[in-house]
Structure formats: C-alpha cells, structure tokens
Amino acid sequence: MSQSSNLLSFRPAQYHTGKCCFVSFYVLDPLTGNLTRRRVKVDHVPKNERRRYTTALVNSINEKLYSGWNPLAERLKKTTVTIGQAIDDYLAAKAKETRKDTMRSYRSFAASFDDWLKKGGLDGRFLISIGEDVLLDYMLEIEDGISARTYNNYITFLRGLFEWCKHRRWIAENPAQNIKTKRVDEKKRVVIPADVRARILRYFEAENPNFVCVMMLCYRLFIRPKEICGLKVKDVDFAEGLMTVPAEVAKNHKERVLAMPEEIRFYMDRLNDAPKDWFLFSNTRYEAGPRKKPMAPTRIDGTWEAMREALNLPSAYQFYSLKDTGITEMLENGVPPKFVKELADHHSLAMTERYTHKAEAKKILEWNRIRF
C-alpha cells in the first residue's frame, strides 16, 4: 500500500494536553467506512517523563499506520461472520469429532434454527447482532408442540453453537447462556414383569427367532439398540465366548468386552462361518443372518411395536425397557452397583443407583414382617 492510499485510511497520531493528556489517531472503520478516532491516555506517566514517552509513542503508532496497520482489522474479521456462516462452520467442525447418529441431531436442531432465521430474514445478519432477545423469540416460536426435554435440547444446541463461536473469538459473550430451561420430570423406568417377558419370548420364538438374540443383547448385556446395529461378526470371540462393543460403535466412545450368556452364544455360534466384516444383524428376520449392510435402529423399534400390538401390551413397555429391567433385576439379586455400572456403561455410579430404590424397597419388605 502506498503512502498516499494510507493517508486516506488514517490520520497520523498526535499528542494532546489539557485536563486529560492523551495521544489520538484516526483509522478507517471497516464496517462503517468512516474514520474513527482512537485514544491512548498517558496521564499515568509522570510529568517529567511524559513528553519523551509520548514522542516515542506517537512515532511508534505512526510508523505502524504508514506500514498498513489498522487496529480495527481484527474487528472486521470477527464481526463480518454471519450467523448462517457460523452455523455451517460449527456443523463442519462437529462432524469431525461426532458420531453419525449424533450428527443427525445436530443437523436437525441447526436446520430448525436456520429455517427460522431465513423466514425472518435474519440468516444474513452478523453474528454479533444475534443477542438473547433473538434467541428467546426463536424458542417462543418452537415451544408449542414439543416436550420440555426437547425444548431443553434446543437450548443445549444453541449454547454449544455460541460457545464454540465465543471460543473462536467471534463474539465476546454467549447469548444463549442465560436462557432458562424447563423443568423435566425424572424419566420413569418401566420394568417389564417376568410373566409379560415370557409372553414376549414365546411370540418372537415363533414369529422371529433372530429378534430373541437382539432382545437378549439389550436385556442381559445392556447393549444399546444403535450399538447392536453396529456390531460385526469380527466383534465376537467364538472360542472365548466374548463380545466386544468397539469404541467407534459405543455411545460413550469406550470399548467394552462382555461375556456372552448361553442364550446369546446359542445364536452367535451359528455365525462363526460368516465373513468377519459383515454386520451381525442386517434385518430382523432369522433367515437373513449377517449382511454387508447393518440393520437400522428404526427396524428394532418397528419390530417391537408390532409385537406389542399383537400382544396388546401397553406403550410403557418399550424395547429399551429391557435394559432397565435387566439392571433392576441385577441389583435386586445383590450384584454390587459398581459392577452393574461397568456392564451398563454408565457415566457415573449415581446413574446406576437411580435403579436401586426399587431393589432396596423389596429387600426392606422382606425384613418388615411386623403386623398391625
């Protein structure tokens, strides 16, 4: 940049005296296109040293100005990021570190927010102009028809988005940080009684034997539905009777090695000759066996729902209730919570101990034999 063009984008620094002593200079604000004054106060410098200090300061500032320096240039970089660009960059960054199924949730929340922004003509606004008031308007728009838990999940997404932007130093504060979440009642854990489980077992033994193993993986080994769909033949040690849930499949990104009960080994032993890289479950029919493509988690839900309708069972008996049932019964049988925690792949012992109150209540009843 030549000196003449520099003169159009700034005014050199000067020293000013009076009630307040300071050095001032003007630079071009890239957002407004106008020259903006910047001041550096020097009152803190002793009077006998102030002249020498300010002369050196003026010379230093002017040298940088003539070389093309503009202290507002970094501001330009930050403030010209639009909310739409921020959402796209955030999703791209999360995709590098997040499971595919989790990314579907991120994209769903992002799509809802982005659609609302576009509807109001806000998608092109600078990120720094998106304040708490804008986010509250959005939450007010979407809260009808969604549960308190889902409402809170939207807030969690917004907090994560803007916290990421704050970390990038695009914004100074997170506008979603103080938005209040809704109260969510504790999730009810529905245990499936033994007589009902017997009916379910007879149904699938007759209609879909393959699904018996799918159920047992959830009931006996506490493997989650999405994890079940990601298991491959190579994850089964037929000789040792062990099954590995790989880190890339596990919800918590932590590999687990599990010992298989007899009813699970009975099914797995039939798969020993299948290609090692094939998925254990390709669909819910026994005849299919392992295939190159995995079974979708929605297929598990659909198969379970069909059974529930056929047996006229209440909707409270979900497929995931099998895991809750298995955990509760283990605790009732005296298995220490710390071992149940490891098998269930819980983050903390507190999560496992949510199931213990039922087991403890039944034990107390055994001891409490007093009569009125």
C-alpha positions as CSV (number, residue, x, y, z in Angstrom):
1,M,0.0,0.0,0.0
2,S,1.4,3.4,-0.9
3,Q,1.7,6.3,1.5
4,S,-1.0,8.3,-0.4
5,S,-3.5,5.5,-0.1
6,N,-2.6,5.1,3.6
7,L,-3.4,8.7,4.2
8,L,-7.0,8.0,3.0
9,S,-7.4,5.3,5.6
10,F,-5.9,7.0,8.7
11,R,-4.8,10.3,10.3
12,P,-1.4,10.3,12.0
13,A,-1.1,10.2,15.8
14,Q,-0.9,13.5,17.8
15,Y,-0.3,14.3,21.4
16,H,-3.0,16.4,23.2
17,T,-2.6,18.2,26.5
18,G,-5.1,19.7,28.9
19,K,-7.2,18.3,31.7
20,C,-6.6,14.9,30.2
21,C,-3.4,14.1,28.3
22,F,-3.6,11.5,25.5
23,V,-2.4,10.5,22.1
24,S,-5.1,10.2,19.4
25,F,-5.2,9.0,15.8
26,Y,-7.9,8.1,13.3
27,V,-8.3,4.8,11.4
28,L,-10.9,3.6,8.9
29,D,-13.7,1.6,10.5
30,P,-14.2,-1.3,8.0
31,L,-17.8,-1.6,8.9
32,T,-18.9,2.0,8.5
33,G,-16.3,3.2,6.1
34,N,-15.7,6.3,8.3
35,L,-12.6,7.4,10.1
36,T,-12.8,6.6,13.8
37,R,-10.7,8.2,16.5
38,R,-8.7,6.0,18.8
39,R,-7.2,7.4,22.0
40,V,-4.4,6.3,24.3
41,K,-4.3,8.0,27.7
42,V,-0.9,9.0,29.1
43,D,-2.0,10.6,32.4
44,H,-0.4,7.7,34.3
45,V,3.1,8.7,33.0
46,P,5.0,11.0,35.4
47,K,5.0,14.6,34.1
48,N,8.8,14.8,33.9
49,E,8.8,11.7,31.6
50,R,5.6,12.3,29.7
51,R,7.0,14.4,26.8
52,R,9.7,11.8,26.0
53,Y,7.2,8.9,26.4
54,T,4.5,10.5,24.2
55,T,7.0,11.4,21.5
56,A,8.1,7.8,21.3
57,L,4.5,6.6,21.4
58,V,3.4,8.9,18.5
59,N,6.4,7.9,16.4
60,S,5.7,4.2,17.0
61,I,2.0,4.5,16.2
62,N,2.6,6.5,13.0
63,E,5.3,4.0,11.8
64,K,2.7,1.2,12.1
65,L,0.0,3.2,10.5
66,Y,2.1,4.0,7.5
67,S,3.0,0.4,7.1
68,G,-0.7,-0.5,6.8
69,W,-1.6,-1.4,10.4
70,N,-5.3,-0.9,11.4
71,P,-6.3,-1.9,15.0
72,L,-9.9,-2.4,13.7
73,A,-8.8,-5.0,11.1
74,E,-9.3,-7.9,13.6
75,R,-12.7,-6.5,14.4
76,L,-13.6,-6.7,10.7
77,K,-12.6,-10.4,10.7
78,K,-14.8,-11.2,13.7
79,T,-17.9,-9.0,13.0
80,T,-18.4,-9.9,9.4
81,V,-19.1,-13.6,10.2
82,T,-22.8,-14.1,9.7
83,I,-25.0,-16.3,11.8
84,G,-25.5,-18.5,8.7
85,Q,-21.8,-18.9,8.2
86,A,-21.3,-19.7,11.9
87,I,-23.9,-22.5,11.8
88,D,-22.3,-24.1,8.7
89,D,-18.8,-23.8,10.2
90,Y,-20.0,-25.3,13.5
91,L,-21.6,-28.3,11.9
92,A,-18.4,-28.9,9.8
93,A,-16.3,-28.8,13.0
94,K,-18.6,-31.1,14.9
95,A,-18.8,-33.6,12.0
96,K,-15.0,-34.3,12.5
97,E,-15.5,-35.4,16.1
98,T,-19.1,-36.7,16.4
99,R,-20.8,-39.9,15.7
100,K,-23.1,-40.0,12.6
101,D,-26.2,-40.7,14.6
102,T,-25.4,-37.8,16.9
103,M,-24.7,-35.5,14.0
104,R,-28.2,-36.2,12.7
105,S,-29.5,-34.5,15.9
106,Y,-27.1,-31.5,15.5
107,R,-28.2,-31.1,11.9
108,S,-31.9,-31.3,12.9
109,F,-31.5,-28.6,15.5
110,A,-29.4,-26.5,13.1
111,A,-32.0,-26.8,10.3
112,S,-34.8,-25.7,12.6
113,F,-32.9,-22.6,13.7
114,D,-31.6,-21.8,10.2
115,D,-35.1,-22.1,8.7
116,W,-36.5,-19.7,11.4
117,L,-33.7,-17.2,10.7
118,K,-34.3,-17.4,6.9
119,K,-38.1,-17.0,7.5
120,G,-37.4,-13.7,9.4
121,G,-34.7,-12.6,7.0
122,L,-32.1,-12.9,9.8
123,D,-29.8,-15.5,8.3
124,G,-27.5,-12.8,6.7
125,R,-27.1,-10.8,9.9
126,F,-23.7,-10.5,11.6
127,L,-23.2,-13.0,14.3
128,I,-22.5,-10.2,16.9
129,S,-26.0,-8.9,16.3
130,I,-27.7,-12.1,17.4
131,G,-28.5,-11.5,21.1
132,E,-30.5,-13.2,23.7
133,D,-33.7,-11.4,22.6
134,V,-33.4,-13.0,19.1
135,L,-32.9,-16.5,20.7
136,L,-35.8,-16.0,23.0
137,D,-38.1,-15.2,20.1
138,Y,-36.9,-18.4,18.4
139,M,-37.6,-20.5,21.5
140,L,-41.0,-18.9,21.9
141,E,-41.8,-19.8,18.3
142,I,-40.9,-23.5,18.6
143,E,-42.0,-24.4,22.2
144,D,-45.6,-25.3,21.3
145,G,-45.9,-29.0,20.5
146,I,-42.6,-30.1,21.9
147,S,-41.8,-31.7,25.3
148,A,-39.9,-29.9,28.0
149,R,-37.0,-32.3,27.4
150,T,-36.9,-31.5,23.7
151,Y,-37.2,-27.8,24.5
152,N,-34.1,-28.1,26.7
153,N,-32.2,-30.0,24.0
154,Y,-32.7,-27.0,21.6
155,I,-31.3,-24.7,24.3
156,T,-28.3,-27.1,24.7
157,F,-27.7,-26.9,21.0
158,L,-27.8,-23.1,20.9
159,R,-25.4,-22.9,23.9
160,G,-23.0,-25.2,22.2
161,L,-23.1,-23.3,19.0
162,F,-22.5,-19.9,20.5
163,E,-19.9,-21.2,23.0
164,W,-18.0,-22.5,20.0
165,C,-18.2,-19.1,18.4
166,K,-17.1,-17.5,21.6
167,H,-14.1,-19.9,21.7
168,R,-13.3,-18.7,18.1
169,R,-13.4,-15.1,19.5
170,W,-16.1,-14.2,17.0
171,I,-18.3,-13.0,19.9
172,A,-17.5,-11.8,23.5
173,E,-20.4,-13.4,25.3
174,N,-22.7,-16.4,24.8
175,P,-26.2,-15.1,24.2
176,A,-27.8,-18.5,25.0
177,Q,-26.0,-19.0,28.3
178,N,-28.7,-17.4,30.5
179,I,-31.8,-18.8,28.7
180,K,-33.8,-20.8,31.3
181,T,-34.5,-24.4,30.7
182,K,-37.8,-26.0,31.6
183,R,-38.3,-28.4,34.4
184,V,-38.2,-32.0,33.3
185,D,-39.8,-34.7,35.4
186,E,-37.5,-37.7,36.1
187,K,-37.7,-40.3,33.4
188,K,-39.8,-43.2,34.6
189,R,-38.1,-46.6,34.3
190,V,-40.7,-49.2,33.4
191,V,-39.7,-52.7,34.3
192,I,-41.3,-55.5,32.3
193,P,-42.7,-58.2,34.6
194,A,-41.5,-61.8,34.2
195,D,-44.8,-63.1,33.0
196,V,-45.0,-60.5,30.3
197,R,-41.4,-61.2,29.2
198,A,-42.4,-64.9,28.9
199,R,-45.2,-63.9,26.5
200,I,-42.9,-61.7,24.5
201,L,-40.3,-64.5,24.3
202,R,-42.9,-67.1,23.0
203,Y,-44.1,-64.6,20.4
204,F,-40.6,-64.0,18.9
205,E,-39.6,-67.7,19.2
206,A,-42.5,-68.4,16.9
207,E,-42.5,-65.2,14.7
208,N,-38.9,-64.0,14.5
209,P,-36.2,-66.1,16.3
210,N,-33.5,-63.7,15.3
211,F,-35.0,-61.0,17.4
212,V,-34.7,-63.1,20.5
213,C,-30.9,-62.5,20.4
214,V,-31.4,-58.8,19.7
215,M,-33.6,-58.6,22.9
216,M,-31.0,-60.6,24.9
217,L,-28.2,-58.3,24.0
218,C,-30.2,-55.4,25.5
219,Y,-31.6,-57.4,28.5
220,R,-28.6,-59.4,29.5
221,L,-25.6,-57.3,28.3
222,F,-27.2,-53.8,28.3
223,I,-26.1,-53.1,24.8
224,R,-28.0,-50.1,23.3
225,P,-30.1,-50.5,20.1
226,K,-27.8,-48.3,18.0
227,E,-24.8,-50.3,19.3
228,I,-26.4,-53.6,18.5
229,C,-26.9,-52.4,14.9
230,G,-23.2,-51.6,14.6
231,L,-21.8,-54.9,15.8
232,K,-19.9,-57.1,13.3
233,V,-19.0,-60.8,13.2
234,K,-15.4,-59.9,14.0
235,D,-16.6,-58.4,17.3
236,V,-17.5,-61.9,18.5
237,D,-14.8,-64.2,20.1
238,F,-16.5,-67.5,19.5
239,A,-13.8,-69.6,21.3
240,E,-13.8,-67.5,24.5
241,G,-17.5,-66.6,24.4
242,L,-16.8,-62.9,24.4
243,M,-18.3,-59.9,22.6
244,T,-16.6,-56.6,22.0
245,V,-18.5,-53.3,21.6
246,P,-15.9,-51.3,19.7
247,A,-15.2,-47.7,20.7
248,E,-16.4,-46.4,17.3
249,V,-19.8,-48.1,17.9
250,A,-20.2,-47.4,21.6
251,K,-22.2,-44.4,22.6
252,N,-19.5,-43.3,25.1
253,H,-16.7,-44.0,22.7
254,K,-15.3,-46.5,25.1
255,E,-14.6,-50.1,24.1
256,R,-16.4,-52.8,26.2
257,V,-15.7,-56.5,26.3
258,L,-18.6,-58.6,27.5
259,A,-19.1,-62.3,28.4
260,M,-22.0,-63.8,26.5
261,P,-24.7,-65.8,28.4
262,E,-25.7,-69.2,26.9
263,E,-28.8,-68.0,25.1
264,I,-26.7,-65.4,23.2
265,R,-23.9,-67.9,22.5
266,F,-26.5,-70.3,21.1
267,Y,-27.3,-67.8,18.3
268,M,-23.7,-66.5,17.8
269,D,-22.2,-69.9,17.3
270,R,-24.3,-70.2,14.1
271,L,-22.5,-67.2,12.7
272,N,-18.9,-68.4,13.0
273,D,-18.5,-69.0,9.3
274,A,-19.9,-65.6,8.2
275,P,-17.5,-63.0,6.7
276,K,-15.8,-61.2,9.6
277,D,-16.6,-57.7,8.3
278,W,-20.3,-58.3,7.9
279,F,-22.8,-56.9,10.4
280,L,-24.4,-59.4,12.8
281,F,-27.9,-58.1,12.1
282,S,-29.0,-56.9,8.7
283,N,-32.7,-57.1,9.4
284,T,-35.0,-58.7,11.9
285,R,-35.6,-62.0,10.1
286,Y,-33.7,-65.1,11.2
287,E,-33.2,-66.3,7.7
288,A,-31.2,-63.3,6.7
289,G,-28.2,-63.6,9.1
290,P,-25.2,-61.3,8.8
291,R,-25.1,-59.0,5.8
292,K,-22.9,-56.2,4.4
293,K,-25.4,-53.5,5.4
294,P,-26.5,-53.1,9.1
295,M,-29.9,-53.2,10.5
296,A,-31.4,-49.7,11.2
297,P,-32.3,-48.9,14.8
298,T,-35.8,-48.0,13.5
299,R,-36.2,-51.6,12.4
300,I,-35.8,-52.7,16.0
301,D,-38.5,-50.2,17.1
302,G,-40.8,-51.3,14.4
303,T,-40.5,-55.0,15.2
304,W,-41.0,-54.3,18.9
305,E,-44.1,-52.2,18.2
306,A,-45.6,-54.9,16.0
307,M,-45.2,-57.4,18.8
308,R,-46.7,-55.0,21.4
309,E,-49.8,-54.5,19.2
310,A,-50.1,-58.3,18.6
311,L,-50.0,-59.0,22.4
312,N,-52.0,-55.9,23.3
313,L,-49.3,-54.6,25.7
314,P,-49.1,-51.0,27.0
315,S,-46.9,-48.5,25.3
316,A,-44.9,-48.1,28.5
317,Y,-43.2,-51.4,27.6
318,Q,-40.5,-50.0,25.3
319,F,-37.7,-52.0,23.8
320,Y,-35.3,-50.0,25.9
321,S,-37.3,-51.2,28.9
322,L,-35.4,-54.5,28.6
323,K,-32.2,-52.7,29.7
324,D,-33.9,-51.1,32.6
325,T,-35.4,-54.4,33.6
326,G,-32.1,-56.2,33.4
327,I,-30.3,-53.5,35.5
328,T,-33.1,-53.5,38.1
329,E,-33.1,-57.3,38.5
330,M,-29.3,-57.5,38.8
331,L,-29.4,-55.1,41.6
332,E,-32.3,-56.9,43.2
333,N,-30.2,-60.1,43.1
334,G,-27.5,-58.4,45.1
335,V,-25.0,-57.6,42.3
336,P,-22.9,-54.6,43.6
337,P,-23.8,-51.4,41.8
338,K,-20.2,-50.8,40.7
339,F,-20.3,-54.0,38.6
340,V,-23.7,-53.1,37.2
341,K,-22.3,-49.7,36.3
342,E,-19.5,-51.1,34.3
343,L,-21.8,-53.5,32.4
344,A,-24.4,-50.9,31.7
345,D,-21.7,-48.4,30.6
346,H,-23.0,-45.6,32.8
347,H,-21.0,-42.4,33.2
348,S,-21.2,-42.5,36.9
349,L,-22.3,-44.7,39.8
350,A,-25.1,-42.1,40.5
351,M,-26.7,-43.0,37.2
352,T,-26.8,-46.7,38.2
353,E,-28.0,-46.0,41.7
354,R,-31.2,-44.5,40.2
355,Y,-32.3,-48.1,39.8
356,T,-31.5,-49.2,43.3
357,H,-34.5,-47.7,45.1
358,K,-36.8,-50.5,43.8
359,A,-34.4,-53.2,44.8
360,E,-33.9,-51.7,48.3
361,A,-37.7,-51.3,48.8
362,K,-38.2,-55.0,48.1
363,K,-35.4,-56.0,50.4
364,I,-36.9,-53.9,53.2
365,L,-40.3,-55.6,52.6
366,E,-38.6,-59.0,53.2
367,W,-37.4,-57.8,56.6
368,N,-40.5,-55.9,57.5
369,R,-42.8,-58.6,58.8
370,I,-44.5,-56.7,61.6
371,R,-48.3,-57.0,61.9
372,F,-50.8,-54.4,63.0
